[in-house]
Amino acid sequence: MKPRIRSLTLEVLAEDVLTSLGYNILDRNYRIKIEGIDVAEVDLIAEKNGEKYAVEVKAGTISITDIRQAYTNALILGYKPLIVCRGYSDESARILAEHLNVDVVKFQDFIVLSTPEEIYNVFFSTLVDVLLETISPAYQISKKAKVDTELLETIVESKNLNDAANKLGTTTKKLITKLKEVGLVRKTEHGVRDFNFVRLQALLSLILKTRK
């Protein structure tokens, strides 16, 4: 499974688990800023009984390092730390989590109770979300009367954001602004999370445009 899809699937499962426990999901992939600079990212922001939680989602068991990360991020935000995972890697991790009051929700306590149909529905829903997130912006861009094909082609042919900015003779900050104007990056995003994802959208935009 590709990393992005795998990550999204885990977060969807985590959301389902937390929702079943009475949590409300307020935000996803929340960027933590200090003095305007990105310093970290929290997978989910949740709320329950008026208390907000900074949620980390881990595929496997958690170590002392994972617990410190969750605790630090939550401390910066002023929220309570919570980790959704498959348990503790060792006894020291469990003790530290209890000492720092880091709430831990274990995946297996819930997923083992899921039917094959429920698991299929989660994966299918995630796949649809990823496809829509990829294709919809490309389709909207291709419908525009004027499309900056040079920009799209440069994005497709570049290795990363800095490479694209250099080829276009601009700065990464200005390029991100341009990508937001075109529709390749959401205006609410603070930057480009996955450049390959943007490249794919640019390629689809060019393909759809040339087929008209």
N, C-alpha and C positions, 0 to 999 in steps of 0.2 A: 504494500500500500504506500502511495506517495506521502511524504511527510505532512503536506498541507491538509490532505483529506483525512489522514490519520489523526492529526491534531483536532480538526473540526469535529470528527466523530467522537473523540474523547470528550470534548467540551459539550457536545450535544447530550451524551450519556450523563455527564456530570450535571448538566442543567436539569435533566429528567429526574435524577436522584434527588437533587436539592429541592426541586419543585414538589416532589412527593413528600418531602419532609417539612413543607410549609414555607420555604424560602421564595422570595421574589427576585428574579434576575433583573438587575437595573442596567448593567452595561457589560460589554464584552471587549477583550483585548484593550483594557484601559491603560493608557500611557501615563506614567508617573513623571511629573516635571518638578524640577527644583530650579528656581530662578530662570524659568523659561527653557531649561535644557532637559531633554528626555534622559531619565536615569534608569528606568525600569518599566516593565509591563506586567500588569496583573491580568490573569486569564478571565476572571469574572468578578463583577461587583454584585453582591447579593444583599438582601435585606430580610430580616425576620423580627417580628415584634418590636419594630422601631430601631433595631440595631443593624448597622451596616457591616458587611464582611468583605474583606479582600480575599478572594478565593484563588488558590493555585490548583491546577489540575495536573496530576502526574500519572503516567501510564503504568508505572511499576510501584515498588515499595519506596518509601521515603527515608532519607538519611538525615543526619544532623545538619548537613549543609542545606538541604531542602527546607528544613524547619526554620533555620536561621533566615533564609531568604524570605519565606512567607511572613515571618515575624517582623522583619525589617520593613518590608513593603507596606504591611498593614500599619506599622508604627508611623511611617511617613504620612500616610493618608488619614490617620486618626481612626482607623476601623479595626475590627477584630479580625485576627488571622484564622483562616480555615483552609484545610487541604483536603481534596478529594483524591484518593489513591487506592492502592491495593494492600495497604498496611505498612508496618514499620520494617526497616531493613535489619534492625537489631534492637536490643533492649535499651541501649543508650538513647536511641532516637525517640522511643516511647517516653522515657523519663524526661527528656528535654521538652518534648511537646507538652507534657503535663505541667512541667515547671513554668513554661512560658504561656500557658493557657492557650495553646494553639489547638483549635478544634480539628479533629480528623474524622472524615467520613470515608468508610471503606467501600470501594466499588463492589467487591464480591458479595457483600452482605445484601446487595440488591440485584445485581445482574444474574446471579445463579437462579433467582426466582423468575426471571424473564422467560417467556416462551420464545421459540424460534421465530414465530410470526412477529413478535414485538421487536426482537433484535433486527429482523429484516426491515421492518418499517423504519427504524432509526437510521439504518445504513442507507436505505432508499431515499429517505427525506434529506439526509446529508448530501447525497449525490446530486439530487435535484437542486438543492441550494447552491452547491458549487457550480453546477452548469449554468444556472440562472445568473449567478454573480459574474460568471465569465462572459456569457453570450449577450445578456441584455445591454450592457454598456456598449459592446461592439456593434450591436444592431442599431442602437440610437445614434452612434457616431456615423455609421454608414448612410443613415437617412439624411444627414445634413447636406445642404446644397454645396457648401464649401468645406472641404476636408483638407487639413494640412497633411498631405501625403508624405512630404519630406520628414515631418516629425514622426509619423507612424513608421516609416521605413527605417529611420535612424534608431528608433526604440527597438525594433525587431532585430536590427543588425548589431546592437550594442551588448556588451557583456554585463554592464551594470549601470547604475544611475550616473555615476561620475563619468564613465566612458561616453554615455549619450550626451551629457552636458558639454563635454569637450568637443565632440564632433559637431555640435550645433553652435559652438562658440558662445556659450552662456554659462551661468552658474547653476548648481544643483537646486538652489532655492528658487530661482526663476523658472527652472524647468519643471519643478513640482507644481508651481503656480499654473504653468501652462497646461500640464497634464490634468489639473483640476478643471480648468476652463474647457478643455476638450471633452472631458468625461472619463478619462482613464483612471483617475484617482478621485475618490469621494472628497467633497469639500470639507467634510467633518474630520478627515484623517489629518494627522500631524505630519505625515511623511509617506514614503512608499514602503509598505510592509514586505512585499515580495515582488522584486523587479521582474522575475520570470513570469509572474502572473500578469503583470502589466504588458510584457512582451507578447504574451498569448492573446490578450485583448486587442493589442495593436494589429497583430497578424490577422485575427478574425475580422477586424474592421476593414482592412485592406482587401481581404478575400470577398467580403460581402459587397464592398463598394465596386469592385471590378466586375462582379457578376450582374450588375444592374444594366 
